[in-house]
Amino acid sequence: MKKETVQPAKYLTGGLELPGDKSISHRYAMLAGLAEGTSELRHFSAAADCHSTLDCMRALGAEVKIDKDTVQVTGSGVRGLKSSWRALDAGNSGTTMRLLAGILAGQAFTSKLTGDESLQKRPMGRVIGPLREMGADIRGREDNFAPLEIRGSRLKAMHYMMPMASAQVKSAVLLAGLFADGVTSVTEPAGTRDHTELALEEFGAQIEKDGRTVRIHGLGSGNGSGKLIAKPLDVPGDLSSAVFFIAAASVLPDSNLLIHNVGLNPTRTAILDLFASMGASIQMLGLKSSQGELVGDLSVKGSSLKGGAIAGRQIPLLIDELPMLAALGPYTEEGIEIRDAAELRVKESDRIAALAENLRRMGATVEERPDGLKVAGRRAGKLRGAEIEPRGDHRIAMAFAVAALGAEGNTVIRNSDCAGVSFPKFFEELNRMADR
C-alpha cells in the first residue's frame, strides 16, 4: 500500500480545477443509461466510485465510451436495460448501490448488487424498506447488507414519509418511481441535496416540488413523453473536494487560492455558510446557472477560524464535510464539537473512531462520543506530525493531509491511494499549491 509524506507548509497559492462532482456524475451516468440516444457527459468525475457506476451501467447494456474526462453513454430507453450475467460491482460506492437499487427494482429481470468489504458492512435496509413498499422483491444479507438480490417487478406509486433525511434514499425512491404507475412522492424531514430531481428534469422526467415534498410521474402513467431523452451535459467541479482546500487555506494564514468552476447548488453550500460563520474568507465569483445547477469560482484567503458546535439539522447537510471539520478543530479558537452524527459510524469507515484515533496520534485533545466528538482548539497545543491510518477511507486520508500542513514535523498517510475513491490527484494538487 502506498504511503504519502506530507510536509508542513507556509501557505497555499494558485488556481485549482477540481474533479467533476461525484454526486452529479453518478446521476447523469445512470439516467443517460436509461435515456434514448447518446449523452455526452463532460468533466465527468475521475473518482473510482463514479467509474463503478459506469461499469454497472455497461454491464446492464448501456454503451460507455471514456475519453479522459468526457464520457459518452448510449442508452436504449427506460425499458432497454438488460440482465447482467455477473453480479454488479459497486466497489466502495454506497451511492451506486442505493440509487441503482431503485432503478433495478422496476426492471423485468433479476440482478445481484455487491461491493467491496467496506460497502458490504454499510446499511442498506433504509433503501430496502421503501422499495419493498412499492412492491419490489429485494433480499440482502441479514435483510440489511449487500450483496443484494433484486428481482425486478411491477412497482406501485406511493407517498413515502422519510424517517430521516437522506438524499440517497430519496433518490432511490424517485428513480423507482420512474417505473411505477402513477405519481410517487417523497417528503423529507429536512432538506437534502436535490441533484437527482434536477437531473431527472434535465432528461425529461416530470418532477414537481412542494416544500420538502418531491413528486415524480411514472413514465407509463400517461404524463409527459414516457421516455428520457439523451443530451450533452457539463458536470461542475466537486464542492466536497473544494472543502479540503478551503480548510487548508484557513490553516495557513497567508494563503490565496482561486478554485474554478465549482458546483454551488444551494442544497450543498451549507458548508460555505458554516465556514463563513467561523470567520473564513471565501468569496463567490462569476455565478451562473448550468443545467439547473449553480456554478461559480471561489476565492479563498487565509484566515483565523473561530470553531464551534455542529449538530441537529446541520448534520445531513454537512455529512461529507464533517471529517474535514473535525480535523480542523485543533486550528480553531474554540475547537469543534460534532453531535447527532451517529451516521458517521457507518460510512466508508467508522469515521468517528478514525478521527479520534488519528487526531490523538497528532497530539490533539479529543473526546469521542457515540454520535460525534469534541476536539479541543489551538490553545490545547500545536499538532505534531504522525503516522495516520485512514482505514481505507478517502475523506479521512485527505482530512489529515490538510491537518498535517500546519503540524510540527512530517506526517505519513498510510494507504494514501484510497483518496482516489473521490479525488485521484489530491496529493499532487496539494503539493503543487503548497509553498514550503
C-alpha positions in Angstrom: 0.0 0.0 0.0 1.2 3.4 -0.9 2.3 6.0 1.7 2.3 9.7 1.3 4.6 12.0 3.3 3.0 15.5 3.9 5.4 18.2 5.0 4.4 21.4 6.8 3.7 24.4 4.5 3.9 28.2 4.8 0.8 28.8 2.6 -1.2 27.7 -0.4 -1.4 29.7 -3.5 -2.6 29.5 -7.1 -5.6 28.3 -9.2 -7.3 24.9 -9.0 -9.6 23.0 -11.2 -11.5 20.3 -9.2 -12.6 16.9 -10.5 -16.2 16.7 -11.6 -18.8 16.5 -8.9 -19.3 12.9 -7.7 -23.0 13.1 -6.8 -23.9 14.7 -10.2 -21.7 12.3 -12.2 -23.4 9.2 -10.7 -26.8 10.5 -11.5 -26.0 11.6 -15.1 -24.4 8.3 -15.8 -27.5 6.3 -14.6 -30.0 8.5 -16.3 -28.0 8.5 -19.5 -28.1 4.7 -19.5 -32.0 4.9 -19.3 -32.3 7.6 -22.0 -32.8 7.1 -25.7 -29.7 8.1 -27.6 -26.2 9.2 -26.7 -25.4 11.6 -23.8 -22.1 13.3 -23.7 -21.1 14.0 -20.1 -18.2 16.5 -20.0 -15.9 16.9 -17.0 -17.2 13.6 -15.6 -15.7 12.7 -12.2 -12.4 10.9 -12.1 -13.4 9.2 -8.8 -13.3 5.5 -8.6 -16.9 5.5 -7.2 -18.3 7.1 -10.3 -16.4 4.7 -12.6 -18.0 1.9 -10.6 -21.4 3.3 -11.7 -20.2 3.4 -15.3 -19.1 -0.2 -15.1 -22.5 -1.2 -13.7 -24.4 0.6 -16.5 -22.1 -1.0 -19.1 -22.9 -4.4 -17.6 -26.6 -3.6 -17.8 -26.3 -3.0 -21.6 -25.5 0.7 -21.9 -22.7 1.6 -24.3 -20.0 3.6 -22.4 -17.0 5.3 -24.1 -14.5 7.2 -22.0 -12.0 9.8 -23.4 -10.2 11.5 -20.5 -12.9 13.4 -18.6 -15.5 13.1 -21.3 -17.9 10.1 -21.2 -20.4 9.1 -23.8 -23.2 6.9 -22.6 -25.7 5.4 -25.1 -28.9 4.1 -23.7 -31.8 2.2 -25.2 -34.6 3.8 -23.2 -36.1 3.2 -19.8 -37.0 -0.4 -20.7 -33.8 -1.0 -22.6 -31.6 -2.3 -19.7 -30.5 -6.0 -20.0 -29.8 -8.6 -17.3 -26.1 -8.8 -16.4 -24.6 -12.3 -16.4 -22.5 -11.4 -13.4 -23.0 -9.5 -10.1 -22.9 -5.8 -10.5 -20.0 -4.5 -8.5 -20.5 -1.1 -6.9 -16.9 -1.1 -5.5 -16.8 1.2 -2.5 -19.7 3.3 -3.6 -22.8 3.5 -1.5 -24.4 5.9 -3.9 -24.0 3.4 -6.8 -25.6 0.6 -4.8 -28.5 2.6 -3.2 -29.5 4.5 -6.4 -29.1 1.6 -8.7 -31.3 -0.5 -6.4 -34.2 1.9 -7.2 -33.7 1.5 -10.9 -33.3 -2.3 -10.8 -36.4 -2.7 -8.6 -38.5 -1.8 -11.7 -36.8 -4.0 -14.3 -38.1 -7.2 -15.8 -35.1 -9.3 -14.7 -33.2 -10.3 -11.6 -30.0 -8.5 -10.6 -27.3 -9.0 -7.9 -25.6 -6.0 -6.4 -22.3 -6.4 -4.5 -19.3 -4.3 -3.4 -16.1 -4.3 -1.6 -15.6 -5.4 2.1 -16.3 -1.9 3.4 -19.5 -1.4 1.3 -20.8 -4.9 2.5 -20.8 -3.5 6.0 -22.9 -0.4 5.3 -26.6 -0.5 6.0 -29.0 -0.9 3.0 -32.2 -1.5 5.0 -33.1 2.2 4.7 -33.4 1.6 0.9 -34.8 -1.9 1.0 -37.8 -0.8 3.2 -39.3 1.8 1.0 -38.6 -0.1 -2.2 -40.5 -3.1 -0.8 -43.4 -0.8 0.0 -43.5 -0.1 -3.7 -43.7 -3.8 -4.5 -40.0 -4.6 -5.0 -38.6 -8.0 -4.2 -35.2 -7.3 -2.6 -33.2 -9.6 -0.4 -30.0 -8.8 1.4 -27.7 -10.4 4.0 -29.4 -10.1 7.4 -32.0 -8.1 5.4 -29.7 -5.0 5.7 -26.4 -5.6 3.9 -25.0 -6.4 0.5 -24.9 -8.5 -1.6 -28.5 -7.6 -2.6 -30.6 -9.7 -4.9 -33.2 -7.7 -6.7 -36.0 -9.5 -8.6 -37.4 -6.8 -10.8 -41.2 -6.4 -10.5 -44.1 -4.1 -11.3 -44.0 -1.2 -8.9 -46.8 0.8 -7.5 -46.6 4.5 -6.8 -46.6 5.6 -3.1 -46.1 8.6 -0.8 -43.0 8.0 1.4 -42.5 10.0 4.6 -38.8 9.6 5.2 -37.9 8.9 8.8 -34.5 10.5 8.4 -33.0 12.9 5.9 -31.1 11.1 3.2 -30.5 12.2 -0.4 -29.6 8.6 -1.4 -32.9 7.1 0.0 -34.9 9.9 -1.6 -33.1 9.3 -4.9 -33.7 5.5 -4.8 -37.5 6.0 -4.3 -37.7 8.7 -7.1 -35.8 6.5 -9.5 -38.0 3.6 -8.7 -40.9 6.0 -9.3 -39.9 6.2 -12.9 -41.1 2.6 -13.3 -44.2 2.9 -11.2 -47.8 3.5 -12.4 -49.0 7.0 -11.2 -47.2 9.6 -9.1 -44.6 8.7 -6.5 -43.8 11.3 -3.8 -41.2 11.7 -1.1 -41.4 14.0 1.9 -38.1 14.8 3.8 -37.9 15.8 7.4 -35.0 18.1 6.4 -33.8 19.3 3.1 -31.0 17.3 1.3 -29.1 17.7 -1.9 -31.5 17.8 -4.9 -29.2 16.7 -7.8 -31.5 13.7 -8.6 -34.6 15.9 -9.1 -32.6 18.4 -11.3 -31.0 15.6 -13.3 -34.4 13.8 -13.9 -35.9 17.1 -15.1 -32.9 17.6 -17.5 -33.5 14.2 -19.0 -37.2 14.8 -19.5 -39.0 13.3 -16.4 -41.9 15.2 -14.9 -41.0 16.4 -11.5 -43.0 18.6 -9.1 -41.7 20.2 -5.9 -43.7 21.5 -3.0 -41.6 22.5 0.1 -39.9 19.3 1.3 -42.1 17.0 -0.9 -41.0 15.9 -4.4 -43.2 14.1 -6.8 -42.3 12.1 -9.9 -44.7 10.9 -12.6 -44.1 7.3 -13.7 -43.1 7.2 -17.3 -46.0 4.8 -18.0 -48.6 7.0 -16.2 -49.8 8.9 -19.2 -48.0 12.1 -18.3 -45.1 13.6 -20.2 -43.3 11.9 -23.1 -43.0 8.5 -21.4 -39.3 8.4 -22.0 -35.9 10.1 -21.1 -34.0 11.9 -23.8 -30.2 11.8 -24.1 -28.4 15.2 -24.0 -25.0 16.8 -23.6 -24.3 17.8 -20.0 -21.4 19.5 -18.2 -20.5 18.3 -14.7 -19.4 21.2 -12.4 -16.4 20.9 -10.1 -16.9 19.0 -6.8 -17.6 21.2 -3.8 -16.9 18.4 -1.4 -13.4 18.3 -2.8 -13.1 22.1 -2.6 -13.6 21.8 1.1 -10.2 20.3 1.7 -8.5 23.3 0.0 -10.7 25.8 1.8 -9.7 24.2 5.1 -6.0 24.1 4.0 -6.1 27.8 3.2 -7.6 28.5 6.6 -4.9 26.5 8.4 -2.2 28.6 6.6 -3.0 32.3 7.1 -1.1 33.7 4.1 -2.9 31.5 1.6 -4.6 32.9 -1.5 -6.5 30.4 -3.7 -8.9 30.6 -6.7 -10.9 27.5 -7.2 -12.6 27.4 -10.6 -15.9 26.1 -11.9 -17.3 24.8 -8.5 -20.9 23.4 -8.2 -22.6 25.8 -5.8 -26.1 24.1 -5.6 -27.8 25.8 -2.6 -28.5 22.3 -1.1 -24.8 21.8 -0.9 -23.5 25.2 0.3 -24.2 24.8 4.0 -20.5 24.1 4.4 -19.6 27.6 2.9 -22.1 29.2 5.3 -20.5 27.4 8.2 -17.0 28.3 7.1 -18.1 32.0 6.8 -19.7 31.9 10.3 -16.4 30.6 11.7 -14.5 33.5 10.1 -13.2 32.0 6.8 -12.5 34.4 3.9 -14.5 33.0 1.0 -15.9 34.9 -2.0 -18.2 33.5 -4.8 -17.4 34.9 -8.2 -18.9 34.6 -11.7 -22.1 32.8 -10.7 -24.1 31.2 -13.5 -26.8 28.6 -13.9 -25.9 25.5 -15.9 -28.4 22.6 -16.4 -30.3 23.6 -13.3 -27.1 23.6 -11.2 -25.4 26.8 -9.9 -21.7 27.1 -10.8 -19.0 29.7 -10.0 -15.5 30.3 -8.8 -14.4 30.5 -5.1 -11.7 32.9 -4.0 -10.3 31.8 -0.6 -7.8 33.6 1.5 -6.1 32.6 4.8 -8.0 33.5 7.9 -8.4 32.6 11.6 -11.3 30.3 12.4 -13.4 30.5 15.5 -14.8 26.9 15.6 -18.0 25.9 17.3 -20.6 23.2 17.5 -22.3 21.4 14.6 -25.5 19.5 15.4 -29.1 18.8 14.6 -30.4 19.8 11.2 -26.9 20.9 10.1 -25.7 17.3 10.1 -27.4 15.9 6.9 -26.3 19.0 5.0 -22.7 18.6 6.1 -22.3 14.8 6.5 -19.5 14.5 3.9 -17.6 17.5 5.3 -17.6 16.5 8.9 -14.3 14.6 8.8 -12.5 17.7 7.5 -14.2 20.0 10.0 -13.2 17.7 12.9 -9.6 17.5 11.7 -9.6 21.3 11.5 -10.6 21.5 15.2 -7.1 22.0 16.7 -6.5 25.0 14.4 -9.7 26.8 15.6 -10.1 29.2 18.5 -12.9 27.3 20.3 -12.4 23.8 18.9 -15.0 21.8 17.0 -17.9 19.8 18.6 -19.9 17.4 16.4 -23.2 16.0 17.8 -26.1 14.0 16.3 -23.9 12.4 13.7 -24.0 8.7 14.6 -24.3 8.2 10.8 -20.5 8.7 10.6 -20.1 5.3 12.3 -21.4 3.5 9.2 -19.7 5.4 6.3 -16.7 4.1 4.4 -15.2 3.6 7.9 -16.3 4.3 11.4 -15.3 7.9 10.8 -15.8 9.0 14.5 -13.3 6.3 15.7 -10.9 7.0 12.8 -10.9 10.8 13.5 -10.4 10.3 17.3 -7.6 7.8 16.8 -5.7 9.9 14.3 -6.2 13.2 16.0 -4.8 11.8 19.2 -1.8 10.4 17.2 -1.1 14.1 16.2 -1.4 15.2 19.8 -4.9 16.7 19.8 -7.2 16.5 22.8 -10.3 14.6 21.7 -13.5 13.4 23.5 -15.1 10.6 21.5 -18.9 10.1 21.8 -21.4 7.7 20.3 -22.8 10.3 18.0 -19.8 12.6 17.4 -16.7 14.0 19.1 -15.3 17.1 20.7 -11.9 18.4 19.5 -10.1 21.0 21.6 -8.9 24.2 19.9 -5.4 25.6 19.4 -4.9 26.6 23.0 -4.6 22.9 23.7 -1.3 22.8 21.8 0.1 22.5 18.4 -0.3 19.4 16.3 2.8 17.2 15.6 3.5 15.0 12.6 2.4 11.4 13.0 1.7 8.2 11.0 -2.0 8.3 10.0 -4.2 5.2 9.5 -7.1 6.3 7.3 -8.8 2.8 7.4 -9.2 2.9 3.6 -11.4 6.0 3.9 -10.7 8.7 1.3 -12.1 11.6 3.4 -10.1 10.6 6.4 -6.9 10.4 4.3 -7.5 13.9 2.8 -8.6 15.5 6.1 -5.4 14.5 7.8 -3.2 15.6 4.9 -4.7 19.0 5.4 -4.2 18.9 9.2 -0.5 17.9 8.5 0.2 21.2 6.7 0.2 23.1 9.9 1.8 20.5 12.2 5.3 20.3 13.5 7.3 17.7 11.5 6.3 15.4 8.7 3.1 13.3 8.6 2.8 10.0 6.8 -0.5 8.9 5.4 -0.8 5.2 5.1 -2.7 3.7 2.2 -2.9 7.2 0.7 -4.2 5.9 -2.6 -7.6 5.4 -1.0 -8.0 9.2 -1.8 -8.6 8.0 -5.4 -12.1 7.0 -4.5 -13.1 10.6 -4.9 -10.0 12.7 -5.9 -7.2 10.7 -7.6 -4.9 13.7 -8.0 -5.5 15.1 -4.5 -1.9 14.8 -3.2 -0.5 16.0 -6.4 -2.6 19.2 -6.3 -2.0 19.8 -2.6 1.8 19.6 -3.2 1.6 21.8 -6.3 -0.1 24.6 -4.4 1.8 24.4 -1.1 4.8 26.7 -0.6 7.3 25.2 1.8 
